[in-house]
Amino acid sequence: MQVTVAYGQATYKTDDTFTVTLTVTNNSDTDAENLRAFPALSQCVSGAFGFPCGFDAGVTIPAHSSLGAQLTGGNPLITGLAGTANCSVFVNASNMMGSVTGTGTATVTQAFGDFHGVLYADHNHDGTFEPGEGVDGITVTYFRDQDPFLTPTTITSGPDGQFVLTQVPTGAYGFEFSSRSGWVFGSLEGSASLTATVTEAGETAAVLLTRPLSDQLHAAIRFDQASYQPGDTVHVTVTLSNSGTTPISGVIADCNRVGDENSLQPGAGWARWTSTGPVPPSRPGGPGSSMPPSRCRTPRSCGVTCRPSASSGRSRTRTRARDTPAYADVPGDNAPQLIQIVQNDDSPVTNVHVQILNFRTHQVVATGVTDGNGEFALPNLAANQYLVHVSGPWFFKAPSSNYLQAISPGSLDQPRTFTVAPQG
């Protein structure tokens, strides 16, 4: 017997349809019975692997005659990349000794194509992308599935939500999307990746993004009183409301101003609240979903500022809900302060006008002028949170560097030092 194997073309592109023709010729005077044909080492075409290589099982080839079969499929290279396609076929018959082999090859070149994507928010809820709905600034990370190292590439969506892959190797690609502003692809609990195929003809896709936390979940917080005295127990109630049409699950709520940072000490029961079920959609005029009230105890004197935040428990899509801060004053005892204004080299800034402002209301509570040591005394300052302002040509280099927390008992012996720099 003799076997010939031939691809339909000498050269293919990676995305082409491959065809292989197998011809078995029986040159003997005896019929070749129960013919068996099978590939030697690899696929001849993708999707047509193994026995009987296009022949009917148990077929007989009469003496001095030939029989052909054809295989059709995709790129036979296992990685789906360019290279050389190799088709080797073993053939034997039950009534003949040994087997014969035929081999055919073809060159496979890489095909390239474009992928045009648009990331959009469905503002009018009609299920389709329309001009003006594109979302810009989204980080798009993509990789080709056939890449054995899955090397990622990162691009950013443009002002109209568009992102383009230009003349990249064809094949299946995975896309992941991330955003600091809370946009996600899919659900909070689902996959954040998209799979799409790039072809020579070019592909387009409109990808819907949602922002369920910042657009649907609203957090509000309130104190049970407008003002407290040092040592009072503060009752804080946080209310979460879902203005969307679907529940949001996995919600975690924290008060991010609890702790030593702002001298608000948590009482029994306060830490983190995690919903035991999804936050249901709110009905018009209906209640939201509330956290149980928690208790925070003020120290001897402090100003209380608490801003709620709510987030999904999934770190990939962690983002804050819309929030409404709540404030309460705790004026406290007398806490005299000695303020000193210096430059970066610690040299005093003299004869500069200083204003002390309430941290929350920005009302001026005290004014003065620094002396020869750059100092300004505040003997009657009440314990609270303040901002320090100085007149030009000086400014604070960092926004938070002018924050003053006056805690009783204060001191006129050790100055509280603030560093400024000359403008210009």
N, C-alpha and C positions, 0 to 999 in steps of 0.2 A: 504493500500500500504506500501511497504518497499523499502528503498533506501540504496544502498551500494556505497561508494566512495573509490577508492583505487588507489594510485600512482603505477606506474609500477615498481619502486624500492623503497627500504627503505631509501637509501642514494643516493644523487646526488651531483655533483660538480656544482659550480656556472655557468659554461659554458655549462653544459649538456643540452640535449633536454629532456623535462619533458613530461610524458604521464600520463593521469588520465582516468580511466575507471569508468563510472557511470552505475549502473544497477538498474532499477526500476521494482519491482515485484508486480503484482496485485493479491493479495490473495483472493479478494472478488468474489462473484458470478455475479458481474456486470462489464461490460466493463468500463474502465477508459477513459473518453472522453476528448478531447481537453487538453491533458497533457501539463503542463507548468513546466519547470525546470529553476532555476536561482540561481546564487551564493549568499551566505548569506552576507558576509562582504568583501571578497577580491577575487582577481583572483586565479583561480586554476592553470592556466598556463599563462605565458605572451603571449599576442596576442589573447586570446580567452576569452573575458570578457562579462558577461551578458547573457541574455536570447537569445537562448533557450538551452544553455549548450550542444550543440551537437545533440539535438533532433530536428526533423522536427516540425515546428509550427503546432499545432492542431492535433498531432498524437493521436491515440487511442490504448490503451493496452487492449487486450481482457481479459476476466476473467480468473484467474488462469494461467497467463502467464507472461513472463518477456520481457523487452526490454532494450538493452544496447546502450551506446554511448561512444565515446572516444574523448578526447581533447588532442591536442599535441601543445606544444609551448616551450617558454624559461622559465628561472627562474622566478617564480611568485612573489618573494619578491620585493617589490616596489623599494627598494634601490639597488637591484642587488647584495646584499651582502649575506654572509652566515647566517644561522639561521634555522628556521623551516617553511616549506611550509605547509599551512593549507587550505584545500579545503572543504568548507561546502556548500551543495546544498539543496535548498528548492524545493519540488515537490508538485503540486496539480493538480486536475482535475476538470473540470467545473461541473460535476455531482456528486461530492463527497465533503463532508464537511471537512474543515481543510486542513492541509498540513503536509507532513512528511519531515524529514531532515536526510541527511547522511553526514558524515565527514570522511575525510582521511588526513593523515599527512605524511611528509617525511622530513628527515634531509638533509640540504644543507650545504656542506662544501666548504671552499674557495679554488679556483683553482689558481695556480701561473704560471707565464711564464716569458720569457725573451724578451727584445726588443733591437735590435741592430740597431743603427742609424749611418749614416755617413753624415757629413756636407761637401759639396764640392763646388768648383768654377769650372764652365765648361770652362776651359781655351781653349780647342779646339773647343768649340761650337758644339759638336755633340749630346748634349742632354742627355748624360749618364755619370755616374761616372767612372773614370779611376784612377789607381794608380798615385799618385803625385798631385792629385787635391784636396785632403782633406784640410780642413781649421781648424787649431788648435786654442785653446784659446777662443772659443766661449762659452759664458755662456748659458747653457740650463736649463730652469726652467720648471718643469712638475708637473702636478697634476692629480689625478684620478677624472673623472667626477662623479663617484658614491660616492666620499667622500663628506659628507654633509658640511664639513668645507672648502673644496677645499684647503687643506694644501699643499703649494708648497714645492718642493725639488729642489735644485740647484746643478748641476754638470757642468764640463767643458770638452769640446771636446779635445781629445788627439792630438799628433803630426800628425796623419794620418786622423784627422777629425772624428774619431770614438767616440761614446758615447754609454754606455750600461746600461740598466736597468736589473738587475739580480734578478730573482725570485720575481717579484712584483705581487700583486694581479691582476688577469686578469680584463679586462674591457676597456672602452674607456678612453684615456688620452689626455690631452691638453698639447702642448709644445710651449714654447715661447723662442726666441733666441735673444740675445743682444750681441753687440760687440762695444768696444771702437774704433776699426779701421774701422768702417763704413759698415760692412757686415750686410745685412738685408735679411729676408725671405719674399718672395712676393714682392709687389711693395711698393714704398714709401708711397703711399696713401692708400694701401690695408691693409689687416690683417697681423699681424706679428706672428700669431699663427698657429699651425698645430694640427690636431686631428688624432689620430691613435689608433687602438685597439690592446691590448696585449692579446694573447691567450696562452693556454698551449703548443701548438706546437711551439711557438716562432715566432716573427715577425721581419722583417728587413725593413729598409726604407732608401733611399738615398735622402737627402734634399738639394736642390739647393739653394745656397746663391749668392747674387749679391752685388756689391758695386758701385752703379750707380754714386754716387757723386765723390768719390776719383778716380774711374777708368775711368769715362766718362766726368765729368764736369771739365773744366780747367778755371782758373781765372788768368787774367793778368792785371797789372795796370801800368800806365805810367804817368809821369809828362810831361807838355808841354815844360819844359826847364830843362837843367842839373844843373843850379845854379840859385839862387834867392838872392835878397837883402831883408833885414828886411822890412816888410810892403808890400812886393809884394803880388799880388793875384796869388795863385797857382791853375792851372787847372789840375784836376786829371781825367783820363778816365779809367774805368774798363771794360774789355772785357771778357765775358763769352762764352766759346766754348764747345759744346757737341760733343765729338768724337765718341759717340755710334751710334747705329742704331735706337733708339727710343727716342722720346722727353722726357725731364725731366721737370716736372711741379712743382709749389710751391717753386721756388727758391728765396732765400733771400740773398742779398749781403750787407756786411758791410765792412767798413775800420776800422780794430780793433785798429789802432793807432791814431784815431781822438779823440781829447779832451785834457783835462788837463794833462793826463798821460805823453804825450810826447810834450806838449806845441804846438800842432797844432790845431788851432782854426777853427772850421767849418764856412764857409760862408753861404750865402743864398742858400737854396735849398738842402743842404747836410743833410742827416740823415741816412735813410735806403732806399734801393731800393728793391722793390718787383716786380717780373716779372708779367706782366698782362696776359701772356700766357706762354706756355711751351717753354723751350729753345730747338730749333729744332736741329736735328743732322746736323753736319757740312758736307758739300760736300768737297771732295778733292780740295784744293785751294780756297774754298769759304769762305765767312766771317762768323764770329761767331755771337753771340747775344750780343749786347753792351748795357751797362748802359748809360743813358745820362751823359755827363760830369758834374761834380760837382765842386764847387769852395771851396777851403780852404784858409783862409788868415793866413799867418804866423804872430806871434807876433813880437815884436821889434827885437828879435834875437832868433834863435833856429836852431837845425838840424832837418831835415824832413826825417822821415822814415815811409813809409806806406806799409803795407802788406795786400793784399785783402784776403777775405775769402768768401765763398759762402756755403749756407747750405739749406737743406730742411726745410720748415716751420713746419714739424712734429717733436715734441720734441723727440719722441722715436727713430728716426733715424737721429737725427741732427749730421752732420759730415761735415768736411771741404772738399772743393774741392782741387784738386791740384792747387797750386798757385805759382806765380812768383813775388817776391817782387820788388818794385821800390824804388829808392833812389834819393834824390836831396840835395845838400849842400846849407846851408844858413850861411855863415861864421859869419856875424854879427859884432858888434862893439867890442872894447876892453873890456874884462871882467876879470880883475885880480882876482886871487884866492890864498888863503892861505890854504895849505893842511896840515893836522895833522894826523899822524899815531899813534894809541894807541893800547894797549892790552885790553882784556875784563875788567880789573880792572881800566881802564882809565890811566894807567901808560904809559908815552911816549915811543915810539920805536925810539931810536936815532941812527944816523950814518947808516941808511938804504938807499940804492939806490932806487929812485922812477922814474918811467917812466910814462908819460902821452901820451896815444895813441888816435888817431882819432877813434871814435866809429865805423864808417862804414868801413874805409880802414885799420884800425889797424896800421897806420903809426905813428911812434914816433914823437911827436911834441915838447916835452920838457923832460929834465932829471934833476935830482938833488939829493942831499943828505939831510936827515932830520937833524935838529940841536938838541940842548940839550932838547928842548921842544917837539921833534918829529915833528917839523914843516918844511915846504918847501914852499917858496914863488914863485908864478908864475905871475910876474907883467905884462907880455905882452900876456897873453892867450886870444885868440879870442873867442867870444861867440859861443859855439857849444856843441856837445855831445862827451864825452871822456870816456876812461877807465883808471883806475889807477892801475899800476902794481908795486909791490915791490919785491926786490931781497930776496932770501932765507936767513935765514931759516924761513921766514914768509909766510903766505898764508891767503887769504880771505875765511872765512868759508862758505859764501853763494855766488853763482855765480853772483848774481846781486848786491852784496854789494860793488863792486868797480866801480859802474857807477857814472859818474860826469857830470852834466849838468851845463855849465857855461853860465849864463845869465847876460847881461849888465844892469846896472853897477855892476861890481864885487866889492870885498872888500878884503883888506889885513889886516883888523882889526879883523874880526871874522873868525876863521879857519873852513874849511869844514873837519869834522873828519871822519876817516875811521878806522874801527877796524879789527885787524889781530890776528892770533893765531900762536904760534910756530909750525913748522912741527915736526911730530914724537910725 
